[in-house]
Amino acid sequence: MNDNIYTVLMTAVTVLGSAAAFRFYEKRSMRKERDEEFIRHDCKDRISKLEALLVESAREKDELRKMVLELTREVASLRTKVEFFERGASPRTGL
């Protein structure tokens, strides 16, 4: 009789334990899936922001390149004027 009670108790503990284990693993799996989805969306947002920054920096680079070219032209022009002044001639008349 005692053996039957122990068998029944062991079966009940096993069934209850396996049900609890199943719920635990199910919740763990759902949490992991939710975390992976969050990471995926976070990465997509970061990539979008980085792409926007890349486009903006490319535009700024082009603007700076134009400014450097304009400044180079101005320096060349000023250099020519300085050479004329150093020679004692006027840049307008060439004398």
N, C-alpha and C positions, 0 to 999 in steps of 0.2 A: 504494500500500500504506500509506504514511504517513497519507494522508487517511482511510483506513478506521480506522486505529488511533485517530486523533484523534476521529473521529466516535463510535467505540465508547466512548472515554474521556469525551467530552462527554456522551454519553447516560447513562453510568454515574454521572457526577457529578450530572447533572440529576435522575436517578431517586433517588439517595441523598439529595440535597439536598431534593427535594420530600417524601420520606418523613420526613426530620428536621423539615422545616418543618411538616408535618401533625401530627407528634407534639407539636411545640412549641405550635402553636395549639390542639390538643386539650387539652393540660395547662393552658394558659392559660385556656381556656374553662371547664374543670372548676374551676379555682381561683377564677375570678371567680364562678361559680355558688355555690360553697361560701361565699365571702365574703358574697355577697348574702343567702344563707340565714342566716348568722350575724348579719348586720345586722338582718334581719327578726325573728329570735327575740329579739335584744337589745332592739329597739324594743318588741316585745310585752311583754317583762318590765318595761321602764321605764314603759310606759303603765299596766300593772297596778299597779305601785308608786305611780305618781302618782294613780291613781284611789283607791287605799286611803288615801293621804295626804289627798286631797280630802274623802273621807267623814269621816275622823277630824277634820279641821279644821272641818268643818261641825258635827259633834257638839260640839266644844269651843266653837265660836261660840255655839251654842244654850245651853250651860251658862253661859258668860260673860254672855250676855244675861239669863238668869234671875238670876244673881248681881247684876247691875247693877240690875235691877228690885227685888230684895230690899233691896239697900243704899239705893236711892232711898226705899223705904218707911220704912226705919229712920231715915234722915236726916230725913224729913218728921216722923216721930214725935218724934225728938229736938229738932227745931226747935220743935215745939209745946210740949214740956216746957220748953225754954229760955225761950220767950216767957212762960209762966206764972211761971217763977222770976224773970224780970226784972220782972214786974208785982208780985211779992211774994205771989203766990197759990200754993197747992198744986195741982198738976195733978190730984190725985184728988178734991179737994173742990170745986175751981173757985172758991174764995174768994179 
